[in-house]
Amino acid sequence: MQFLADIWPYLAGTAEFAAMVGAAIHAMLTKSDVRSAAGWVGFILLVPVLGWLIYLLFGVNRIQRRARELRGVRRGRALPAPGPSQHEPLPVEPEEQRKELESFARFGQKVLPEHFEAGNDVDVLTNGDEAYPAMVAAIDRATRSVALSTYIFNNDKAGRLFLDALTRAVERGVRVRVLIDGVGSWYSRPSLIPLLRERGINYARFLHSFMPWQMPYLNMRNHQKILVVDGEHGFTGGMNISIGNLLGENPKKPILDHHFRVKGPVVGQLMRTFAHEWEFTTGEILGGPDWFPHIAHAGELVARALPAGPDLGFNPIRWTLLGALTEARQSIRIMTPYFLPDTTLATNLSLAAMHGVEVDIVLPSKNNLPFVDWAATPSLGWLIEAGCRIWKTESHFEHTKLMTVDGMWSTVGSANWDGRSLRLNFELNLDCYGRSFAHKLDRIIDGKIAGARPVTLESIAGRPFPVKLRDAAIRLASPYL
């Protein structure tokens, strides 16, 4: 015993030294940003005991590792392989081709080897008043299959519209699969889940558990919005299923949004994304002509689906946004409810504006998550100084997510301009090439800007000191908001 009493300080010191060295080595090998790596190494070495312990608790990125374990080991399957990779130029009409966009298309296939599909068309649906009836009508016409994925499926008038349509489809013998995020399924009280069960609708909840240690409540959420009927009629965008989107019902908290009806071969990619998430969640493999029929061309838009999540080393949506900012020569137009771009995205936006590209960013004045707006405000001044124009809509909360570049390339979908969408959640965007569709989106953005107020350096500088302090403090947590 005396021997142990004599040597325990040396054992403790050795263990502390080993922990410090191990944590420092881990930071050097895993942190891609040199400033982050240097900062953590300095903190570990200069703060005895607490340094390496705090690093283990807060500095190790367990989200990507956990996502890869869940996606790769648990089911043993990755995203289904796309069709043969196409390395030829983007298949658009010669008069619409641009060298920069051809380069961007090749870059895009390196980001994600999902091939581009020609022959598509996308209709814009405004608010739930247009989107929900179109989606319910498509479900009512289903003869073979219905695949629905949503983050929020509320137990309200909007939710029951879909519940009744899905019930009718089941009664007709249609194969129905409904995937709801494990957190999103609890947004309404009481939940709609018991009603889905009572109606005999085949549903599943993504990464759901009643045990907190088994369910990451804030991270790795399935934020995708997909509806595919009979494998060939598609809908996607950022709209959840909630009474707030039905402005005709005068909801207490109105939500302005746009959803998109997709026609053409790219619908098959929406279906493949749903099938992947369904198999991961339930183990059931969806295949055959009921889910994957031949889809005829329906228009001239070239498009592909961009699924993304924390299980991927490089987030395809984030890298596609970066590529678009790099290739822009005339205009960049962004509309998003949550705008917390990381340093690289913000720098590229600033560089584009400084090179003479017209950069317009449209944000809501009324945000359903005020702390996100607080965190975003300090960074807006730097973008404005670089030449970006920032607008705040004055109407109801605007949930629309759009982006266009040079009136030719555009993206729509579920992803926001924040770390949660571009690093922590599973998202789905459409990557589109075509002037007609880009012009549709530009007209929407023009209409929003016409009724918006510009954000100025004076308005940002004129905030009271307590507000500035609040915003600066909340901004520190922006990667996780």
N, C-alpha and C positions, 0 to 999 in steps of 0.2 A: 504493500500500500504506500509506504514511504517513497518507493521507487516511482510509482505513478504520480504521486504528489510532486516529485522533483521534476519529472519530465513533461507533465501536461502543458506547461506554458510553451515548451518547444514544439509539442505536437499541435497545439492550437495555432501557433505562429506558422508552422509548416502548412497546415490546412488552409489558413488565411492566405498565405502566399500562393499556394496552388490554385485556390479559387480565383484570386486576382488575375493570375497569369492566364488561366483557362478562359475567364470571361473576356480579358483583353484580346486574346487570340481569336475568340469567337467573333468579337466585334470587328476586328481587322479583316477576317475572312468573309464575313457575311454582309457588311454594310457597303452598298454600292456607292453611296455619297461619301467622299473623303472627309468632308467637314463633320458629318455625323459620326463616322468612324473615329476621327481624331478626338471629337468631343467626348464620346463614350470612353475611349481608352484613358483620356486624362481624368475623367470623373472616377473611373474604376481605381486608378492607381493613386489618386490624391485623397480619396475619401475611404479611410480604412473601414472594413467590414460592410458598411452600408453601401459603398460604391458598387461592388460586384453583386450584392443582393438586389439592389434597386435595378441594376441592369437585367438580371434574370427575370425580375417581375415585369418590367416595363420596356426593356430595350430589345428583347428577343421577339422577332416577328413569327409568332406561332400561327397566325391566321393562314398564311400560304401553306405551311407544313400541314396544318390540320385539314385544310381543304384538299390537299393532295392525298393525304391519308384516306379521307372519306371517299374521294372520287376514284382514286386508283386502287387502293387496297381493299376497301369494303366491297366494291362490286367487281373490281378487277377489269374494268373496261374504261376506255377513254371515249371522247366524243367520236361517234362513228366517222369513218374515213370519208372525206368528200369524194366527188367524182374525180376523174383524171385531171390533174393540175394543168391549167391552161397558161402557157407562157407567151402566147401570141398577144399582139396589141389588143387593147380593150375594144370589143366589138360594137362601136358606135359608127354612125354614118360619117363618111369622110369630111363633109362640110362642118361637122360638129366636133371634129377631133382637135385636140390641142396637145402639143408636145408635152407640156407640163403635166396634164392630166393622164396622158399615157404613162409617163414616168410614175405618177402617183398610183396608178392601177397596178403596175408591177411591184411597187413598194408594198401595196396593200396585200398582195398575195404572199409576200414574204412574212408579213405580220400574221396572217392566217391563211392557210392554203385552201380555203373555201373558194371555189371557182365563181366567176361572175356569170350571171344568167341574163341573156338577152330576151326581149319579148315580154316585158312586164308592164303593168300599169298600176298606179296607186291613186286612189281617191282620198281626198281630205274630208273628214267628218268632224264637224264643229260641236263640241260639248256632247254630253250624254244624250241630249235631245235629238241629235242626228245619229250618233254612234250606236246607242243602245238599240233603237228600233231596227237598224240595219243588221246588227249582230244577232238579235233575237230572231229576225226573219230568216237569216241564214241557218240558224239552228233548226227552225221549224221546217226548212226545206231539206234538211239532212236525210239521207237515205241509208248511209253506210256508217259514218263515224263522226264524232265531235270530240275535239281535243281543246280544252280550255285551261290556260295557265294564267293566274293573276296573283298579285301581291295581297290586295284587299278584296274580299267578297263579303260585303256587309249584309246584315239581316235587316234590310229596310225595303222600301218600295222598289228601288233599283235592283237590289239583290234578288227579290222575289220574282221580278220579271224574268231573270235568267233562270232561277230555280224552276219556275213553271215551264219554261221552254225546254230545259234539260229533262224535266220529268216527262213531258210529252214525247221527247225523242226516245227516252228509255222505253216508254210504252209502245212505241212503233217498232222496237227491236233494234234501234240504232246503237252501235257501240259507243259509249260515252265514257270519257276519262276527264276528270277535273283535278287539277293540281293547284293547291293554295299554299302560300308560304306559312310556315309554322307560327310566325309572329303575326303576320297580317290577318290570320284567321281569327284573332282575338280583338280586332279593332272595334267590333260592335258587341254590345251586350243586350240580349243573349246572342251567342254565336250562331251562325247559320249551319254549322257542322251537324248538329242533331237532325235538322231538316233534310240535309243531303242524305244522311243515313236512313231516315224514315222513308224517303222517296226511292230508295234503291239505286241511287246514283253512285257510280264507282268513283270515289274521290281519294285523294291522299294529301297529307300535309308535309311540306318540304322541311327537313331538319326540325321536326317537332318532337318535343319531349316535355313531360311535366317535371323532369328532374333538371334543375338549373345547371348542374355540372355536365349534363349531356347535351344541352342546347345553348349555343352561343346567341343570346338574345339580341345583341346589337350587330353582330357580324355574320357574314356568309348567308345573307338573306336572298331568296329568289325573288328578284324585283321584276322579272320578265312578264310581259303581257302578250299572250299569244292566244288566238282563237283560229283553229283550222277546222273547216267543215268538209267532210267527204274527201279530205286530203288535197283539195284544190281551191277552196275559197278561204282566203286568209284575212286576218285582222291583226294589227299590232300597233304599238305606240306607247304612250305613258299613262293612259287612263285606267284607273281602278274601277271597281264596280261599287258605286256609292251614290246615295241620294244627292250628295253635294254637286254631282255633275249634271243633274237634271234641273236646269235653271227654270224650266217651265213649272216646276213644282214649288218654286220660291223657298228653297232650302235655307236653313239658318246660317250655314256657312257655304255660300256658293263657290264653286270651283270652275274656272274657265280652262278648257283643255281642247286638244285636237287628237283624234285617233285616225287610223289609216286602214282603208280597205285595200287589200293587195290581191292582184290577179296576175297569173302567169307562172312560169316555172320556179321563180324564187319562193313561192309558197311551199314547195317541197323542202326548202331549207328551214323555213319556220317549223314545219312538221318534224324535221329531223332533230331540231333543237328541243322541241317538246318531248319527243320520244326518248332522247338522251336523259333529260331530267326525270321523266317518268320511270325509266328503267332504274336510274340511280335510287329513286325514292322507294319504289315498290318491288323491283326485281323483274317486272314484266316487260318483255320485249315486244314492241309494237311493230308489226311488219305486214307485208302483203298489200294488195291493191286497195283494200278498204282505207288504209292509211297513206299509201304511197302510189297513187295512180299516175298514169301519164298525164302531164299538164300541157295543154296547148298554149301557144303564144297568145298574148292578149293586148300587146301594145309595143312601144318602142323604148321603154325605159330599161336600162341595164342596171342590175342590182344584185346584191348578195346580202345574206344575213350575217351579222357580226355578233355571235354570242361571246360573252366574256365573263371571267370570274377569278377569284383569288387562287384557284388551282393552277392557273396559267402563269408562267414566268413573266411574260410580257402581256399586259392587258391589251387585247386587240383594239378595243374601242379607244382607249387613251392614245395608243400609238397611231391610230388612224387620224384622230384629231390633230396630233402633232404633225403628221404628214400633210394634212390639209392646210394647216397654218403655214408650213414651209413652202408649199406650192402656190399659195394665193398670190395673185398679181394685181387684182382690181378690188375685190371686196370680200370681207368676212362678216357674216351676219349670224349672230347667236341669240337664241331665246331660251332661257332656262329658269326654273324657279329657285334653284339653289346653285350659287356661283361661288365656289371656293377652289379655284384652280391651284394646283401645286406650282412651285416656283418655276419649273420648266415650261409648263403651259402658259403661265403669266408672262414669262420672258419672251416666248415666241409670239404671243399676242402683241406685246410692246414692240418687238422688232418689226413685225409686219406693219404696224401703224407708222413706225419711224421710216420704213421704206416707201411710204406713200399709199399703202393699201388702206381703203376705207373700212374701218372696223366699227361695227355697231353691235352693242350688247344690250339686250332688252331684259330687264328684271322686274319682278313685281314689287310695288310699293307695300302692299299688304301681304305678309308672308305668314303661312300657317305655323312656321317654326321661326319665331322672331330672333332667336339666338343665332340662327344661320345668317340672317341679314346683318346682325351686329358684327359677327366675325368677318363678314365680307367687306364691310365699309372701309376699314383702314387701307385695304389694298386697292380700292377703286381709284384713289387719288393718284397712285403711281401709274395706273393704266391711262388715266386721263392726261397726265403730264406727257406720256409717250405719244398721245394723239388718238387714243381710242375714244369713241363716243358712247356714253352709257346713259340708258334711258330707264325710267321707272314708270310702269303702267299705273294708272290711277283708278282702275276699276276693281272688280273682285280679284281674289287670289288667282294668279295666272300660273297654271301648272304645265303649260306647253313646253316641249323640248324640241327645238329645231336648230339646224345650222345649214347655211349655204356658203359656197365659195365660188366667186366669179360667175354667178348665175348659171353654173353648170353642174357642180357636184353638190350633193346634199346628204344629210343624215337625219333620221328621225328614229325615235324608239324610247326606251325606258331610262337611259342613262342620263344623269345630271352631271354638271361640271363640279363635282366634288369628290373627295377622297373615298367616300362611302361607295359611290357608284363605280369609280374608276380604280378601286383597289380592293374593296371589302365585299361587295355584293355580286351576285350573278345577274347580268344584264343582257339585253338584246337590242341592237340597233339595226337599221337597214342602211347600207352603204349604197348610194344611188348616183347614177350618171345620166343626165338628161336635162336639157334646157327647160322643157315644158313643166316638169315637176318642180325644178328649182324655182321657176318663176311663180308657180303657185305659192310656194313657201315664202318667197320674197314679198308677194302681195300681202300675205298675212302679217309679216313683220312690218311692212310699210303701214298697214292699218293700225298696228299697235303703237308704232312710233308717233303716228299722227295724233294720238290721244295721250301721249306720255309726256313726262317732264324730264328735261335733261338733268343729269347729275353733274354738278360743277365743283371745281376745287374750292370755291368760296363756301358752298354748302357743307362740304366735308370739314373744312377748317373751322367753320362757324359752330360746330357742335360744342355744347357745354363741356367743361373739363370732366365732370363725372361720367358723361356719356362716352367721351373719348377713352377714359380709363376702362370703363366697362367693355367697350368694343375691343380694345387692345388685349384685355385679359381673356375674353372669349375667343379671340383669334388664335391664341396659343393652342387651343383644342381643335382648331379647324380640320386637321387631318382625320379626326374621328367623328365629326359632326355629320 
